[in-house]
Amino acid sequence: MPKLNHFKKKDDPDPLETIQDEGCRRKILRTIDATERYVTLICIAMGLVQMMMFSTNKTKEIQTMRYTRS
């Protein structure tokens, strides 16, 4: 897969169209899909960890915190 061009014009061809082999194209699309799913699951896991942190017995200390950076 060619590198991402941040300065691409609207009429430039899609980089995925330049790949002729259909098997390689499917592998690239599956890899992109797997990466998106991984990032989504990591975000959900981080949210769950923060929720578990707030559900501890330290409610007096937590009430003074407005933002938790992890």
Residue pairs with C-beta under 8 A, 6 or more apart in sequence:
1 15
1 16
1 19
1 28
2 15
2 18
4 15
5 12
5 15
16 25
16 28
16 29
19 25
19 28
46 70
49 70
50 68
50 70
53 68
54 62
54 68
56 62
